[in-house]
Amino acid sequence: MEYQLSLHPDSEVKQKQLVMRTFISSFAILIISIFLIAAIEPRVITGNVMDDQGSPLSGVSITVKNTNRGTMTDLNGNYKISLSPQDKVLVYSFIGFISKEVSIKNKKVINVTLNPDGPTVMHDHIFMEAEEQALTGAIRPGLPNRSYAKKSAMDGSGGYYNSYNPQFNTEGYSTIHENGYKDVLKQPLSTFSIDVDKASYSNVRRFINQGQLPNIDAVRIEEMINYFSYDYPEPDGKHPFSVYTELSTCPWNSDHQLLHIGLKGKSIDKEELPATNLVFLLDVSGSMNSPNKLPLLKNAFHMLVNELREEDRVAIVVYAGAAGLVLESTPGTEKQKILDAINRLSAGGSTAGGAGLLLAYKVAEENFIEDGNNRIILATDGDFNVGVSSNAEMERLVEKKRDNGVFITVLGFGMGNYKDDKMEIIADKGNGNYAYIDNIMEARKVLVSEFGGTLFTIAKDVKFQLEFNPERVKAYRLIGYENRLLNDEDFNDDKKDAGEMGAGHNVTALYELIPAGSKESISSIDPLKYQQNQEKSKINSNSELLTVKLRYKQPDGSTSTKFEKAVKGKVLDQESTTESFRFSAAVAEFGLILRNSQYKNDASIEDVIKLAQHSRGEDPEGYRGEFLQIVKTAESLIDMRAEK
């Protein structure tokens, strides 16, 4: 008997409906997935910003609306920005021009024209020079950071409008005369103060990102090296830092050796830091009226305020034509009150920086916390022009005040009239540190990620003295630290000022060595007439390479502590060196190239990239990866310069 199974008509309909629903559901899921992937994938927008005359605008601030994320245009007015899926609008702003908001929907390239923001009020003496400039077309170096053209030529209003002049530049840098080689038989000691400042690297980055190679005196190689953290052991003895050394062949001169010396400061958990008495000393003069100055400053200090604890206190002093207290010392629990005071700030007037410093010191001393962290945070472009303002006057002012237990952190902002030399002096002579804030990411690095190291000192007046052994070393050259050199006798003199070290900070120094037995000639002095001539010691590769000596004081101390460490100095193959050795060497080699150093020998961008790529490591914050991109951009700029 045969049975034949047949489906009821209703069952067939239901089965077809089920198949159709499954198909539709799968298709919908596919479409949704495609949209989700597209939404998650980061977008990049590029473009150009120019004025209404078709000239490119450099330094235009481009931010994602209602966020702190953004970028700036380079020297040719070009920009590039990465966006999140939720971003909708970009805001283009530049001093003297009307800001513009642009929707990013379905756009990959956005070119923008900014229009002048009406007449500009000028002082009488500038008015006359501006009129002369408008008529003759001459650019006067004494005029502000814009060229002025007569608006009446366009609409008969008789007013004046701003047009940015990228050629105008009054930035100030101290001259650097590179260290030369020292004969170990005649000068066996090398003595210098530590330097934990990092301003030079972020300033160099700013130049390169804007399509310019930096001024050679803006390139302080030790600050470029010390911008990065290295894997040194935590201190475990009675001293607040550990000492690390490593020796290998010099990457840019195979006949030489490269000595790497590192200090690692004791790390302290943020919650265990002592109570902090801070005075924000903020420049609100007219020179700060630019998107990459006062607006960036406000965003940076918002971040710092959010890091304050219950036991911390903040006062705010501002200065323009005069100095004033805008917020009395306020506990960290009243964050909104502090933020409101910052938000109300606006720029205008001349720059009485000396008066501001004196008032800030007075406020810090009035609210002094015993056994606490008492510090002024100065934020400025350094363009002081009223009262005490010269480099020498500023140096004497902070030297007079530094022994009162109040330290100073200097944060630099802006470009065009930036005074690096003045700010470095204030930080160095005022028992402090110095950073340059070129974007909001750098503000986060300095004031959030490195909060303890930036604001809390674990040792002051830290001095290095190395004694080289002529059995191993014929000559040596300290790379960088030119403005930190000390006389040998200064090492034991507790009255001599030196650098400060913050919690968790690294300090790295590199020496290029000519090994004993080398036939290479070095510059030398004539034989001494009244002294016995020293005979060269025999070469002994098993003897000590050198002895490292350090002196430091406690943050509130006046008497130094000394310790020393003999270094055997085994010469490693480059492949056997640590990532710290290779990456610091890459940064140093890049610095030599940027300075066009007479000691760069075989240094090349290709070698810098190779060294940096092979020593990038985990790089959780992406700083080493960013360095590689900067090097590649600089390579293009160097090629362009060579073609001219």
C-alpha positions in Angstrom: 0.0 0.0 0.0 1.4 3.4 -0.9 0.8 6.6 1.1 1.1 10.0 -0.5 1.7 13.0 1.8 0.0 16.1 0.7 0.1 19.6 2.3 -3.0 21.5 3.1 -3.2 24.7 1.0 -3.0 26.8 4.1 0.2 25.1 5.2 1.8 25.9 1.8 1.0 29.5 2.2 2.4 29.7 5.7 5.6 28.0 4.6 6.1 30.5 1.8 5.3 33.4 4.2 7.9 32.0 6.6 10.6 31.8 3.8 9.8 35.3 2.7 10.0 36.7 6.3 13.3 34.9 6.8 14.6 36.4 3.6 13.4 39.9 4.5 14.9 39.7 8.0 18.3 38.5 6.6 18.3 41.3 4.1 17.4 43.9 6.7 20.2 42.6 9.0 22.6 42.9 6.1 21.6 46.4 5.3 21.8 47.4 9.0 25.2 45.8 9.3 26.5 47.8 6.3 25.2 51.0 7.8 26.8 50.2 11.2 30.1 49.4 9.6 30.0 52.6 7.7 29.1 54.5 10.9 31.9 52.9 12.9 34.5 53.4 10.2 36.3 56.8 10.9 35.9 59.6 8.3 38.6 61.9 7.2 37.9 65.3 5.6 40.5 67.4 3.9 40.3 70.9 2.5 41.7 74.4 2.2 40.8 77.7 3.9 41.4 81.1 2.2 40.4 84.7 2.7 38.0 86.6 0.4 41.0 87.7 -1.8 41.9 84.0 -2.5 45.0 84.0 -0.2 45.5 80.9 2.0 45.0 81.4 5.7 47.5 79.7 8.0 46.6 78.9 11.6 42.8 78.7 11.1 41.2 76.7 13.9 38.9 73.9 12.7 36.9 72.2 15.5 34.1 69.7 15.6 31.1 71.7 16.9 30.4 71.3 20.7 33.7 69.4 21.2 37.4 70.1 22.0 38.5 68.1 19.0 40.1 69.9 16.1 43.0 70.8 13.9 44.7 73.8 12.3 45.5 74.8 8.7 49.2 74.6 7.6 51.2 77.3 6.0 49.3 76.8 2.7 45.9 76.9 4.3 45.4 73.1 4.0 44.0 70.8 6.7 43.0 67.2 7.5 40.7 66.1 10.2 39.5 62.7 11.4 35.8 62.5 12.5 33.6 60.3 14.6 30.2 59.0 13.3 28.3 61.4 15.6 30.0 64.5 14.3 27.8 66.7 12.1 29.3 70.2 11.8 32.8 71.8 11.5 33.5 75.3 12.9 36.2 77.4 11.1 37.4 80.4 13.1 40.3 82.8 12.8 41.0 86.1 14.6 39.8 89.1 12.5 37.4 86.9 10.4 33.8 85.8 10.7 33.6 82.2 11.9 31.8 79.8 9.7 29.9 76.5 10.4 29.8 73.8 7.7 27.8 70.6 7.6 29.9 67.6 6.9 27.1 65.4 5.6 28.2 63.4 2.5 31.4 65.4 2.1 35.0 64.3 1.9 36.5 67.6 0.8 35.5 71.0 2.3 37.1 74.2 1.0 36.1 77.3 2.9 36.4 81.1 2.4 36.4 83.3 5.5 35.4 87.0 5.3 36.9 89.8 7.3 35.1 90.7 10.5 34.5 94.4 9.8 36.6 97.3 10.9 39.5 96.8 13.3 40.2 99.3 16.1 43.8 100.4 16.2 45.9 102.7 18.3 46.8 106.0 16.5 50.5 105.2 15.8 49.5 101.8 14.3 46.7 103.5 12.3 49.1 105.8 10.6 51.6 103.1 9.7 48.8 100.8 8.5 47.5 103.5 6.2 51.0 104.0 4.8 51.3 100.3 4.4 48.0 100.1 2.6 49.1 102.8 0.1 52.6 101.5 -0.5 52.1 97.8 -0.1 55.1 97.6 2.3 55.1 95.2 5.2 56.5 96.8 8.3 58.0 94.4 10.9 56.7 96.6 13.7 53.1 96.1 12.9 51.0 93.4 14.6 50.6 89.8 13.5 48.5 90.9 10.5 48.9 93.2 7.6 46.3 96.0 7.3 44.6 97.2 4.2 42.3 100.1 3.7 38.7 98.9 3.7 37.5 102.2 2.1 39.2 101.1 -1.1 36.6 98.4 -1.3 33.4 100.0 0.1 34.2 103.6 1.1 33.7 103.0 4.8 37.1 104.4 5.8 37.6 101.4 8.2 40.3 98.8 8.3 40.2 95.1 8.1 42.6 92.3 9.1 44.4 90.1 6.6 46.7 87.5 8.1 50.3 87.9 7.1 52.1 84.5 7.4 55.5 86.1 6.7 55.3 88.1 9.9 57.3 86.4 12.6 58.8 87.8 15.7 59.3 84.4 17.5 62.3 84.5 19.9 64.8 81.7 20.5 68.1 81.6 22.4 71.1 80.8 20.2 72.4 77.2 20.6 76.1 76.6 20.0 76.4 72.8 19.8 78.7 70.9 22.2 82.0 69.8 20.6 84.2 66.9 21.5 86.2 67.0 24.7 89.6 65.3 25.1 89.3 63.0 28.1 93.0 63.5 29.1 92.4 67.2 29.4 88.8 67.4 30.4 87.7 64.1 31.9 84.6 65.6 33.7 81.3 66.5 32.0 78.9 68.4 34.3 75.4 69.6 33.5 72.0 70.2 35.0 69.1 67.8 34.1 66.3 69.1 31.9 62.8 67.6 32.0 61.3 70.3 29.7 59.6 69.0 26.6 58.6 72.2 24.9 61.0 72.0 21.9 59.5 68.7 20.6 55.8 69.9 20.5 57.0 73.3 19.0 59.0 71.5 16.3 55.9 69.3 15.6 53.9 72.5 15.2 56.3 73.9 12.6 56.4 70.6 10.6 52.6 70.1 10.7 52.3 73.6 9.3 54.6 72.8 6.4 57.7 74.5 7.7 61.1 73.3 8.9 61.8 74.7 12.3 64.3 77.4 13.2 67.4 75.6 14.1 67.5 77.2 17.5 64.0 75.9 18.2 65.5 72.4 18.0 66.8 71.5 21.5 67.6 67.8 21.0 67.6 66.9 24.7 63.9 68.1 25.0 63.0 66.2 21.9 64.5 63.0 23.4 62.8 63.7 26.8 59.4 64.2 25.3 59.1 60.4 25.2 58.9 57.9 28.1 61.4 55.0 28.3 61.3 51.7 30.1 63.7 52.4 33.0 63.5 50.5 36.3 61.6 52.0 39.2 63.8 53.3 42.0 64.0 50.9 44.9 66.6 52.4 47.2 66.8 55.5 49.4 67.2 57.9 46.4 64.1 59.2 44.5 65.3 57.9 41.1 67.1 55.0 39.5 70.1 55.2 37.1 70.2 53.2 33.8 73.0 53.0 31.2 73.5 51.3 27.9 76.3 51.4 25.3 76.4 50.5 21.6 77.7 51.6 18.2 76.6 55.1 17.2 73.9 54.7 14.4 75.1 57.8 12.4 78.9 57.1 12.9 80.0 53.5 13.0 83.4 54.5 14.2 81.9 56.0 17.4 79.9 54.7 20.3 76.6 56.0 21.7 76.2 56.1 25.5 72.6 56.2 26.8 72.0 57.4 30.4 68.5 57.4 31.9 67.0 58.5 35.2 63.6 57.3 36.3 61.8 59.4 39.0 59.8 57.7 41.7 56.2 57.3 40.6 53.5 58.5 43.0 49.8 57.7 42.8 47.7 60.9 42.2 45.7 60.3 45.3 48.9 60.1 47.4 50.3 63.4 46.2 50.3 66.1 48.9 47.8 68.9 48.9 48.3 71.5 46.1 48.1 75.3 46.3 47.9 76.4 42.7 47.9 79.9 41.2 46.9 80.1 37.5 48.7 83.0 36.0 46.9 83.6 32.7 47.9 86.0 29.9 44.8 87.8 28.6 46.6 90.5 26.6 45.7 91.3 23.0 48.4 89.0 21.7 46.5 86.1 23.1 43.4 86.9 20.9 43.8 84.0 18.5 42.1 80.6 18.3 45.3 78.7 19.2 46.0 80.9 22.2 43.3 81.9 24.7 40.5 79.5 23.5 43.0 76.6 23.6 44.3 77.8 27.0 40.7 77.8 28.4 40.1 74.2 27.2 43.5 73.1 28.6 42.7 74.5 32.0 39.2 72.9 32.0 41.1 69.6 31.8 43.3 70.5 34.7 40.4 71.7 36.9 38.7 68.4 36.4 41.8 66.7 37.9 41.6 68.7 41.2 41.0 66.9 44.5 39.2 68.0 47.6 42.4 69.1 49.3 43.6 71.1 46.3 43.1 74.9 46.0 43.2 77.3 43.0 43.5 81.0 42.6 43.5 82.8 39.3 45.6 85.9 38.4 45.4 87.5 35.0 47.4 90.2 33.3 47.1 92.4 30.3 48.0 96.1 30.7 47.9 95.5 34.4 47.6 92.4 36.7 44.6 91.5 38.8 43.1 88.7 40.9 40.0 87.3 39.3 39.5 84.3 41.7 40.6 84.0 45.3 42.1 80.7 46.4 39.2 78.2 46.0 38.9 74.6 47.1 39.0 71.9 44.4 35.4 70.8 45.3 34.1 74.1 43.8 35.0 73.2 40.3 32.2 75.0 38.6 33.2 78.3 40.3 36.7 77.9 39.0 35.5 77.0 35.5 33.1 80.0 35.4 36.1 82.3 36.2 38.0 80.8 33.3 35.1 81.0 30.9 34.7 84.7 31.6 38.2 85.6 30.4 38.7 87.5 27.2 41.8 89.0 25.5 42.8 92.6 25.0 45.4 95.2 25.9 49.2 95.2 26.4 51.2 92.6 28.4 52.5 93.3 31.9 54.0 89.9 32.5 56.3 91.0 35.3 53.5 92.6 37.3 51.5 89.4 36.8 54.3 87.2 38.1 54.8 89.4 41.2 51.1 89.2 42.0 51.0 85.4 41.4 53.9 84.9 43.8 52.2 87.1 46.4 48.9 85.1 46.2 50.8 81.8 46.3 52.7 82.8 49.4 49.5 84.0 51.2 47.9 80.6 50.6 51.1 78.6 51.2 50.5 75.0 52.3 53.3 73.6 54.6 54.5 70.2 53.3 52.3 70.7 50.3 52.8 71.5 46.6 52.8 75.2 46.0 53.0 76.2 42.4 52.3 78.9 39.8 51.1 77.8 36.4 51.9 80.5 33.9 50.2 80.3 30.5 51.3 82.8 27.8 52.8 83.4 24.5 55.6 85.2 26.3 55.2 88.4 24.5 55.7 90.7 27.5 55.9 94.4 26.7 55.0 96.5 29.8 57.1 97.0 32.9 59.5 94.2 33.9 59.8 92.4 30.5 63.3 91.8 29.3 64.9 88.4 29.6 67.5 89.7 32.1 64.8 91.3 34.2 62.6 88.2 34.2 65.5 86.1 35.2 66.4 88.3 38.2 62.7 88.4 39.2 62.2 84.6 39.4 65.7 84.0 40.9 64.7 86.3 43.7 61.4 84.5 44.3 62.4 80.8 43.8 63.7 80.2 47.4 60.3 80.9 48.9 59.1 77.3 48.2 56.8 78.2 45.3 57.7 76.3 42.0 56.6 77.3 38.5 55.2 75.5 35.5 55.3 77.5 32.2 52.9 76.6 29.4 53.5 78.2 26.0 50.8 78.9 23.4 50.6 80.3 19.9 52.8 81.2 17.0 54.1 84.2 15.1 55.1 86.3 18.2 56.0 83.3 20.4 58.8 84.0 22.9 60.4 80.6 23.6 63.6 82.1 25.0 61.8 84.1 27.7 59.6 81.2 28.8 62.5 78.8 29.0 64.4 81.3 31.3 61.3 81.7 33.6 61.0 77.9 34.0 64.7 77.2 34.4 65.4 79.9 36.9 62.1 79.6 38.7 62.5 75.9 39.8 60.0 74.7 37.3 59.3 73.0 34.0 58.2 74.2 30.6 55.9 72.7 27.9 54.5 74.0 24.6 50.8 73.4 24.0 50.2 73.2 20.3 46.8 71.4 20.4 44.3 69.9 22.8 45.9 66.5 22.8 49.2 68.0 24.1 47.2 69.8 26.8 45.8 66.4 27.9 49.2 64.9 27.9 50.8 67.6 30.0 47.9 68.4 32.4 46.1 65.0 32.7 48.4 62.0 31.7 51.5 63.6 33.3 49.6 65.4 36.1 52.0 64.3 38.9 55.2 64.9 37.0 54.1 68.3 35.7 52.9 69.6 39.1 54.8 67.7 41.8 58.6 67.9 42.3 60.4 65.0 43.9 63.9 66.4 43.7 65.4 69.8 42.9 68.8 71.1 41.8 69.6 67.8 40.2 73.1 67.8 38.7 75.0 65.2 36.6 78.8 64.8 36.6 80.4 62.1 34.5 84.1 61.1 34.8 85.3 59.3 31.7 88.1 56.7 31.8 90.9 57.4 29.2 91.6 53.7 29.0 88.2 53.4 27.3 87.3 56.8 25.9 89.5 59.2 23.8 86.8 62.0 23.5 83.2 62.6 24.3 80.4 64.9 23.2 77.2 65.5 25.1 74.3 65.7 22.7 72.1 68.7 23.6 71.9 70.3 27.0 73.9 73.3 25.7 72.1 75.8 27.9 72.3 73.4 30.9 76.1 73.1 31.1 77.8 73.7 34.5 81.4 74.3 35.5 82.9 71.2 37.1 83.2 73.0 40.5 79.5 73.8 40.4 78.7 70.2 41.0 79.6 70.5 44.7 78.3 74.0 45.1 74.8 73.9 46.7 74.3 77.6 45.8 74.3 76.7 42.1 70.8 76.2 40.6 70.0 73.2 38.5 67.0 71.3 37.2 63.9 69.9 39.0 62.5 66.4 38.6 58.8 65.5 38.8 57.1 62.4 40.0 57.4 59.6 37.4 59.5 61.7 35.1 62.3 60.3 32.9 65.5 62.1 32.1 67.7 60.8 29.3 71.1 62.0 28.1 73.1 60.7 25.2 76.9 61.0 24.7 78.7 60.3 21.4 82.1 58.7 22.3 85.3 58.3 20.4 86.8 55.1 21.7 90.3 54.9 23.1 92.8 53.9 20.4 90.9 55.7 17.6 93.2 57.4 15.1 90.7 60.2 14.6 92.1 63.6 15.4 90.1 66.0 17.6 90.4 69.7 18.1 92.8 70.4 20.9 94.7 73.1 22.7 98.5 73.6 22.4 100.7 71.6 24.8 100.9 73.3 28.2 104.2 75.0 28.9 104.2 74.9 32.7 102.3 71.6 33.3 103.6 68.1 33.0 102.3 66.5 29.8 100.1 63.5 30.5 100.9 60.3 28.6 98.1 58.4 27.2 97.0 55.4 29.3 97.1 51.9 27.8 93.8 50.8 26.2 92.0 48.4 28.5 88.6 47.2 27.2 87.9 45.4 30.5 88.2 48.6 32.7 85.3 50.8 33.7 83.9 53.1 31.1 83.1 55.9 33.5 81.6 56.9 36.8 78.3 58.7 37.0 77.8 61.1 40.0 74.5 62.9 40.8 73.6 65.5 43.4 70.1 66.5 44.3 68.1 68.3 47.1 64.8 67.4 48.6 62.0 69.8 47.3 62.1 71.8 50.6 65.8 71.2 51.3 68.9 73.4 51.0 71.7 70.7 51.3 72.3 68.3 48.6 72.7 64.5 48.6 75.3 62.8 46.4 75.5 59.3 45.0 77.6 57.7 42.4 77.7 54.6 40.2 80.6 53.1 38.3 79.7 51.9 34.8 81.4 48.9 33.2 80.1 49.8 29.8 79.8 46.6 27.8 79.5 47.5 24.1 76.3 45.8 22.8 75.5 45.1 19.1 72.7 47.3 17.9 70.4 44.3 17.6 70.9 43.6 21.3 70.0 47.1 22.5 66.7 48.0 24.1 63.8 49.8 22.4 64.6 52.7 24.7 68.2 53.0 23.3 67.1 52.7 19.7 64.2 55.1 19.9 66.1 57.8 21.7 68.9 57.4 19.1 66.3 57.9 16.4 65.0 61.1 18.0 68.6 62.4 18.5 69.5 61.6 14.8 66.4 63.4 13.6 67.4 66.4 15.8 70.9 66.5 14.2 69.3 66.5 10.7 66.9 69.3 11.6 69.8 71.4 13.0 71.9 70.4 10.0 74.5 69.7 12.6 78.2 69.5 11.8 78.2 66.3 13.8 75.5 64.5 11.9 78.0 62.5 9.8 76.0 59.7 8.1 72.6 60.6 9.6 69.7 60.1 7.3 65.9 60.3 7.4 65.8 56.7 6.2 67.9 55.6 9.1 65.7 57.5 11.6 62.6 55.9 10.2 64.2 52.4 10.3 65.4 52.9 13.9 62.0 54.3 15.1 60.0 51.6 13.4 62.0 48.8 15.0 61.7 50.4 18.5 58.2 51.7 18.5 57.1 49.1 21.0 53.5 49.0 22.4 53.0 52.8 22.1 49.6 52.9 23.9 49.2 56.7 23.4 50.5 56.7 19.9 53.3 59.3 20.5 56.0 57.2 18.8 53.7 56.5 15.8 53.1 60.2 15.5 56.9 60.8 15.6 57.2 58.6 12.5 54.6 60.6 10.7 56.4 63.9 11.6 59.7 62.5 10.3 58.1 61.5 7.0 56.6 64.9 6.6 59.9 66.6 7.4 61.5 64.4 4.7 59.2 65.9 2.1 59.9 69.4 3.4 63.7 68.8 3.2 63.4 67.5 -0.3 61.4 70.6 -1.3 64.0 72.8 0.2 66.8 71.0 -1.7 64.9 71.5 -5.0 64.8 75.2 -4.6 
